[in-house]
């Protein structure tokens, strides 16, 4: 008997499609162009093919327990202990099941943080928090300041909770902290024994950890690639493993004392591949140590460098993609940076949005119900495999240099990150990588976004440094464009008007609208207000309209055909009318010499260095 399902198979009348069939169609479209045009490359030079077949014999990567949700962590970073406590209790009452304590001057404080990590301050911040009620606490002790981990341990014991029944990730991270600071109080060989001693002491008191954090944030924050972030984190984890074993902790217990933290950003597939790859890489380290691999705890935090101060609501979208990717990639906990963090200390609404981003994905989209859903996906499996190979090669370089501390001393890691950062900054400047609201599609009339009235906490000077090297300095990708917007705001406040560019549309709207739209976005990303026009065919009328606009700059906008007929005369008219600098939207092609002779100074087009052009525009207006 034929079932209804068999009768309704829509593909039954079609021959099965194959890769070769698809390739023939693609080659027909490409004609003589190389197929490589369709292959993308990551910053680690990993290939991203345009299409993949299903990966054969793929198996899920062991990680978070099947169908178990990740922990919804919330940053606690208010400098005032009472306010931090109110935030913590409100977060726990409204969906969060974990607290991430960030202290002032820590590598992840982002300018704020709990003022100190004394036992008294921790008691105020965590007043009313029931430690054994299924709540996770992630501490981030700051090297050279109060021992937050030990102080929290004493607080737990003083309140009568059994250490084995509380979930505290102590997150000691001295190597990551030193990498961000570019300074160390002593060689790692001298620091490792007391580091291991602290962790041994916590283990002996009954805490289950994990205790040491292999944190990839410093590399990601500084503009590094996925492979560089993973290689750094892996090398840090191995350094901690060696230190703990040398400190008398059994190897099996030592590996259980270590966890990872990686950054999730808006690149969905690379983020998923990264979180999958770290489990495979750590398993390889465990096997090299003669251990049977066990699932390691992996925390995720959404990216600092992708946050924008302009149009910050777009940060919610970036955070959603990042959370989605980390969750599907197998993260055990996720911390979403509130969308206004780059502007200041986030208010209640921003914190609520950060929580709800995760709650919606977990409770409504049910993302955690399938373990490793990327298993078998040709594209993600290929990225994961390539990433593992690239990371292992970088990790071996670090090991050959003498380990992660020695590699930092030699600036080996920093130089590689700096090279990647430079390429990334070039792509941002040329808008090959788009930051919506900052480098593309700006809104010069966006409303003010509220943050809390809290004074940023200046990091305490690090006077104890005996060893110095280049720091892994955090950056935000949008910052260069935001500096231009800030300059525009200053001019508006001082003069009552923003700097302006006159968009000289030539011909009919059908001729100039596309390039006028491009030019408007181009100039307004730098805070230069674009004055739209209805089009001109008469140079005299064009000159009069330009003078009436009070703009200092002008940009010709039209089709190549109209440029050939009208651009030279229009440029001459604008120059005579007092335009300080004349642009033309589009590539000049064969007309460049004639257009420059007529008065066109520069050309703006997709792929050009928008940041340099906008910075130059301000110099010319000055």
N, C-alpha and C positions, 0 to 999 in steps of 0.2 A: 504494500500500500504506500502510495506517495504522500508524504506529509506536506502540509501547507508551507512549511519552511523551504522544502525543496522546490516547490512550484514558484516561489517568490524570489528565488536567487537571481538578482538582476544581472549578474555578470555571466550567467550560464551560457548566453548566446554569443559571447565574445571570446576570442582567443586570449590566452593568458599573456599579459604584457611582460616583456623582459627588458633588462638593462640595455641589451644590444638594440632593441627596437627604439627605445628612448634615445639612445646615442645617435642613431641614424637621423632621427628627426632634428636633434640638436645640431648636428653637423650641417644639416641642410640650412638651418637658420644662420649659423655662424659663417657659412660660406668659407672664405679663406682665413678667417680669424682663428687663432689657436684656442683649443679647448681650455687651456690654462686660464683664460680670461674669466672663466666661471668658477675657478677654484680660489677660495678665500685663504688668507693666512692670518694667524694670530700673532701676538707680540713674541711668542716663543717659536714662531715659524712653523706651527702645526698646520697641517692642511685641513681645510674644511671643504669637502667636496659638495657639488650642487645636489647630489642625490646619493642615497645609500640603499643597499639591500639589507634585509634583516640579518643581524649577526647570528651565525650558526653556533649551536652548542653553548650559548651564553647562559650563565646562571646568576641569580641575584647575589649581590655582595652582602655578606652578613654585617648587620649594623644594628640600628634601632630595632627593638623587639617588634615582631609582626603585628601590624594594626595598632601599635602604640603611638599616641601623639607625642610630638616633641614638647619640651617644656617652654612655656611662654614666659620669658624673662623680661624684666623691666629695669631700666637704669635707675639707680638712686644716686643722685649727684648734686643735690642742693647743698650749698655751703652751710646753711643753718640746720642744726640737728633736729629741731622741732618740726621745721617744714619738711625735712627729709622723711621724718617719721610719719607725718600726715600723708605724704605721697605714697610711702610704702604700704600703709594700711589700706589706702584707697585703691591702689593697684591690686592688692591681694583680694579685696572684696569685689573687684570688678573684672575678673578674668585672668589675671596673671597668677602663675603658680610658682614663680621664682623671682628673686631680687638679685640684681647685679650691683654690688657696691663699688662705686668709683670714688677714689680719694683725690684730693687736690694734689697736683704735680705728678699724678700717675700718667703713664703713656696713653691711656684712653680717656683722660678726664675732659678733653676738649674745652679747656679753659675754666671749668668749674670743678665740682667734686666736693665730697664731704670734707670739712675743714681739717680734721685730724682723725687718726685711727686709735685714739686712746680707748681704754675700756669704758670710761665714763661716757664718751661720745657715742660709742657703739651701743651702749645701753639705752641712750636716749633715742638713737635712730631706730633701733629694733624693739622699742617698747611696745608690748602688745602682740608681737609676732610669736606664734607658737611654733617652736623649731621642729617638733616631731609630728607636725600635722600635714606632712606631705609637701612641704614648702622647700624649695631649693634655694640655698644662699650661695652666691658666687662672690668671693672676696677677691680683691685685687690689691694685695699689699704693695706699698711703694718702697722701693729699695732706698735705704738710708733714713727712713722715717720710722714711725711706730710700727711694731710688728702686729699688723692687723689680724693675721691668722691666729697667733697665740692669744691675743686679747679677746678675740671672738671665742676661742676655745674655753678660756676662763669664764667668759660670760655664760656660755652654754652650761658649763658645770655648776656655776653659781646659781643658776635658775633651776637646777635639779633635773636637767634633761640627760638621758643616757647618750653619750657620744655616738655609739653604734646605731642609734635610732634617728639621728639627724642627718640631713643631706647637705653637706657643706663642701663646696669645691674651693679649696684654699687658694689656688691660682698663684702660687709663688712663681714669679717670672723675672728673675734678675737679669738674664741674658737679653730678653726683649727690651727691658727698661734701659739697660746700658746701650743697646743698639740705637734707641731713639735719642738718648742723651748725647751719644758720642763720647762717653766718658765712663771710666770704671774706677772704683776705689782701690782695687787690687787686681792682680792677675786672677784668672778663673781658678787656677790651681790652688790659690789661697782661699778663695771664696767657696769652693765646692764643699769642703768638709763641714763648715758651719751650716751651709744650706742643707746638706744631708742630715745633720744633727737636728735641725728644727723639724724636719719631716719625720725622722725617727721618733722624736719626742711626741709628736701628734699621733703617730701610729700606736705608740706604747700606751697612750691615754684612751685608746679605743675608737678614735675617729677613723672612718673608712675612706675618706678622701673622694676624689683624687686631690693631690697636693701640689704638684708641679704642672705648670701650664706651658706647653709649646705653642707660642702665640705667633700667628702669621701676620697679625695686623701691622706691625712696623713696616714690613716690605710693601704690603698693599697700600697703606697710607702714603708711602713715599713715592708711589707711582710705578711699582714693580709689576712684573707679569705673574701669571698664575704659577708657572713653574718655579720662578724665583721665590714666591711666597711659600710654596710647598717645600722647596728645598731648604729654605731657612728654618721653617717649623720642624722639619724632619731632623735637621742637624742639631737644633736646640733640644729636641726630645732625646736624641742619642747622647748628647752631653749630659743631660739630667740623669739618664739611665746609668751612665758610667759613674757619675758622682754618687748616686744612691747606692749602687753596688759596692763602690769603694768605701762607702760609709757604713758598711755592714748590713745593708738591707738585702735580703734574698732577692735574686733576679726576678722571680715570678711576682713577688710583692712590689718590687721596684717598678716594673712595667705597669702594674695596676695603679701606681701612684701618679701616673702621667696622663694628662688629657691634652687635647688640641683645641685651638680656637682659630677658625678661618673666617675670612670676610666673604660675604655674599654680595654680589653687585647685580647690575641690571643686564648683564650678559647671561641669559638663561642657560644656554647649553654648556658654556665653559664653567659656570658656577656648579652645575650639576656634575660635570665631569670632575671638577676639582674635589668636591666632597666625596665622590666615589673613589677617586684615585688615592686620597690620603689613607684610606683603610687598607688598600692593597699595598701601599708603600710601607706602612707600619707593620703589616703582616710579614713583609719580606724581612724587615729588621728583626722581628720576633723569631722568625725561622732561623735567621743567621745566628741568633743567640741560643739556638737549641730549644726554643719555646714553641709550644703549640699556639697559634694565633688565637686571640680573643678579641671580641669587639671592643674597640677603644671609644671613650666618650669624646664626642666632637661637638663643640659649641660653635654657633654661627653668630656673626654680628653683621648687620647691613653696613654697606660701605660709607665711610666718612668722605672719601675723595669725590664721590658722585653727588654729594649734597650741594645744592645751589642756594644762595641767599636771595636770588631773584626768582620770582614766580615759584616760591617754595612748595606750593601745593603739588607741583609735578613730582616733588620728592616722594610723595605718597605712592605714586605710580611706580617709581623706581624701587621703592621699598617693597611693594607688593610683588614685583617680579623677582626681587632678590629672595624674599621669604619663600615664595613658591619654589624657587630653584633649590634653595638650601633644604627645604622640607623634603622635596622629592629626591634630593641627593643623599638623604639619610642623616641630617643633622639631629643631634639629641636635644639640643636646646637652641633657641633663636632669640636674639636681642635685636629689636628694631630701633634704630636711632630715630627719634621723633623728627618730623619734617622741618621743624624750625630750629634745630640744634645749631646750624651754622650762623643763625642770627643772634642767638643768645640762649638763655636757659628756658627750655620749653615749658609752656603753661599746661593747664589741665586738659585742654582740648587736644593739644598735640600729643600728649601722653596717651590720652584715650584712643586717638587714631592709631598710634603705634600698637597698642594692645589689640584693638579691634581688627587690624590688618591680619593678625595671626588667628584670632578667634573665628573670623569669617572663613578663612582658608581651611581651618581645622573642622569647625562645627557645621558649616554649610557646604563647603566644597569637598569635605572628607578626604583631604589629600593624604592623610596618614594611613588610610585603610589598606593600601597596597604597599608591600615591602619592595623597595628598589624597582619602581615601575619603569626605569630606564633600561633595565636588563633586556638585552636582545635588540634594542634600538641600534641600528647600524651606525648612525651618526654619533650618538653619545658613547657607544662602546668604542668606536674608533678614536674619539677625542680622549677618552679615559686612558686607553692604551698608549697613545702618543704622549700624553701628558706624563704618565708614569715613566716612560723612557727618558723624556727630557729632564724630569725632576731627578731621577737617579743619577744622570750624568752630572748635573750641577751639584748634587749632594756629594758625589765622589770628589769633585773639585774642592769642596769645602773640607772634606776629610783629609785630602792630600795636603791641604794647607795647614793641617794641625788641629782641625775642629773648628767649630763656629766662632769661638772667641778669638782664636788666632786669625781666622779669616776676616773678622771685623777689624782687628789690629792692622792687618795688611790692606784694609779697604777693598778686599776682593768682592765682598757682597755689595758694598755701597757703590762701587764703580759699575757693576752690572745693572743695578737698579737705576742708577743715574742715566745710563745709556738708554734704557727702556723708557724712563721718564721723559727724556729729551724727545724721543720719537713720538711718544704719546702727546706731549705738549705741541709738537708740530702738527699732528693730526687734529688736535682741538683748534689750533690757530687757523688751520685751513678748513675747518668745519667738515673734515672727513668723518670725524666722530662728533655727533651732534648732542648738545646738552639743551634740551627743549626749555625755553624760557630764558636761557642765558646766552648761548651762542647761536641760537636759531629761534624764530617765532617769539621775539621779545614783546613784552607789554609795558610800554613806558608809563601807562596810567594805572598800574596795579595798585591795589589798596594796601594800606599799612597792615603788617602782620604782627600780632601781639606776641611778646615773650615776657617772662617774669622780670621784675625789677631786681636783678641780682648782679652784684659786681663780680666780674671775672676774677678768678684767683690766680695771681701770678705765681709760677713755679718758684720754689725756693732755690737759691743758687746752690750748685752742687760743688761745694768747696773741697770735698774729700778726694776729688779725682787725682789719681796717680798716673793713669793711663788715658790718653786721648786718641780719638780717631774720628773720622767723618761720621756725623750723625745721619740716621735715616729720618729725615725731617718730614713730618706729615704735610700734605698739600691737598688742595681742592682744585679739581680740574677747571672749574668755572671762574676761579679767582681773577685771571687776567682780564676777562670781559667785564667782570663785576667792578674792577677798578675803574674802567672807563665809564660805567654807569654811575659810579659814585662821583666821578668828576663832573658828569652831566648834571647830577643832582645838586652839586655845589654851585655850578653856574646858574642853575634855575633859582636856587635860593638867593644868590647874590644879585642877579640881574632881572629876575622875573620871567626868564625865557630860557629854554634849552638851546644849545647849538642846533642849527638847522641845515638840511640839505634840500635843495630844490630839485624835484624829479621832473625833468623836462621830457615829457612824453611827446614823441614825434609821430605824426600820422594819426590813424584811427585807434580806438581802444583795442581793436583786434591786433594791431601792430605792436603796441607798447605795453599792454597790461601784464604779460608774463614777466618781462624784465623789470617793469616798475615794481611789481610785487616782490621780486627777488631783491631789488635794490633797497626797498623799504626795510625788509628784514635785515639785510646786510648792515645798513647804517644804524638802525635802531638797536642792534645788539651792542653797539658801542655808545648808546645814549644820544645819538645824533638824530633828532626828530626829522622825519621825512615829510615834505610837503607835497601832497599829491596834486596832479593837474589833470585837466581833461583832454590834453593833447594840443599840439601846435603844428601848423604848416607854414606860418609866417614868422620869420626871424624877428621882425619888429615887435609883434605881439608877445613873443617869447621873452624878449629883453625887458619889456615893460612888466610882465608878470614876475620875472625874477627880481626886479628892483622892488616891487611891491611886497615881496615875500620877506624881505630883510634877512635872507639867508646868505651865508658866506660861501657855501659850496653849492655846486650844481652837478647833476648826473643825468646824462642823456640816456633815454630808454626807448628802444624800438626794435624792429626786426633788422636783420642784416641788409635786406633789400632797401628799407627806408634809410638806414644809415648811409648807404652808398649815394643816395639821392640828396639827403638833407643834413647829415651830421656835421659836415664841414661848415656850412653856413650858420647852423645853430650854435656851434662852438664859438665861432667868431662873434656872434651876437652876444653870447653870454660873457665872453671875455671883455667885450666893449662895455657891457653893463656892470662890470665890477666883480665878477666871480673870482674869488681867490684861488680856487682850484676846481678844475672841471674833470669829471669822471665820465666814463661811458660804460654802461652795463653790457657785458659780453666780451668775448675774446676779439681782439682787433683783426686778426687774420692779415690778409694782404693789404688792407687799408691803413695799417698802423702808421706808416710814415706820413701819409696825407692827413690823417686825423690829428696826429701830433703837431704837424705844421699849422693846422687850423686852430689849435689851442687846446685840444684834449690832452690832459696831463697824465691821467692814469686810467686803467681798465679794471673793472671789478667783475669777477666771474666765479662760478662754482669751482672749488679746488684751489683758488688763489689764497694767499696769506691774508685772511680777513683781519686778523688781529694787528698785524703790522700796518695794514692800510688805514685802519681806524686810529691807531696811535699816531700815525703820520698826519691824519686829518686834523687832530687836535693841535699838533705843532703848527700846522699851516694857519689854523684859525687864531692861534695865539699871536 
